[in-house]
Amino acid sequence: MAAPEVLWRHTLLDGSVAHCVLAPARPVNFVVWYLNDVVQGVREFEDVEEAREWATTTLRQKNSHARGRSPSVGSVLGGDPRSSRA
């Protein structure tokens, strides 16, 4: 298994920090996103490049819309921490 990789990190206007980590593993790769080091969601991918693409486009785009306002924990990254798939 390769080492986890931080794909992006943003500091929001209210000082909160959102970041996304890719944990490559076989047969499933995980993308995990956080707000202030609390898991906000997890998504599984069979292909590591698909995981990286999703996290750096779709998920990052969702996060960029929340960067200009004071976020709530559940709304920043569009994920439900109880869900294993976004």
C-alpha positions in Angstrom: 0.0 0.0 0.0 1.3 3.5 -0.9 1.4 6.3 1.6 -1.6 8.5 2.0 -1.5 11.7 0.0 -3.0 15.1 0.9 -4.6 16.2 -2.3 -5.6 19.7 -1.1 -6.0 21.9 1.9 -8.0 25.1 2.3 -8.2 27.6 5.2 -11.7 29.1 5.3 -12.4 32.7 6.2 -13.5 31.7 9.7 -10.2 29.9 10.3 -11.6 26.4 9.7 -9.4 24.1 7.7 -10.7 21.6 5.1 -8.5 19.0 3.6 -8.7 15.9 1.5 -6.6 12.7 1.7 -6.2 9.9 -0.8 -5.4 6.5 0.8 -4.4 4.2 -2.0 -5.0 0.5 -1.2 -5.9 -2.6 -3.1 -8.5 -3.5 -4.2 -10.2 -0.3 -3.0 -8.8 3.3 -2.8 -10.3 5.7 -0.3 -10.8 9.5 -0.5 -11.4 11.0 2.9 -12.3 14.6 3.5 -12.1 16.5 6.7 -13.1 19.8 8.4 -10.9 20.7 11.3 -9.6 17.2 11.4 -13.1 15.6 11.8 -14.0 13.2 9.0 -16.8 14.6 6.9 -17.1 11.8 4.4 -15.4 8.8 2.7 -15.7 7.6 -0.9 -14.3 4.3 -2.3 -12.8 3.9 -5.8 -11.4 0.9 -7.5 -9.1 3.1 -9.7 -6.6 5.3 -7.9 -6.5 7.8 -10.8 -10.3 8.1 -10.8 -10.2 8.8 -7.0 -7.6 11.5 -7.5 -9.6 13.1 -10.4 -12.8 13.1 -8.4 -11.2 14.6 -5.3 -9.3 17.3 -7.2 -12.2 18.3 -9.4 -15.7 17.5 -8.1 -15.0 17.6 -4.3 -12.6 20.5 -4.5 -15.2 22.5 -6.5 -17.8 21.8 -3.9 -15.4 23.1 -1.2 -14.5 26.2 -3.2 -18.1 27.4 -3.1 -18.0 27.3 0.7 -14.7 29.1 1.1 -16.2 32.6 1.0 -18.6 32.1 3.9 -18.6 30.8 7.4 -19.4 27.1 7.0 -21.4 24.7 9.0 -19.7 21.3 9.6 -22.2 19.4 7.5 -22.2 21.7 4.5 -18.6 22.5 3.8 -17.7 19.5 1.7 -21.1 18.2 0.9 -20.7 14.9 2.8 -22.5 13.0 5.5 -19.9 11.6 7.9 -22.2 8.5 8.4 -22.1 7.7 4.7 -19.3 5.5 3.2 -20.1 6.8 -0.3 -20.7 10.3 -1.6 
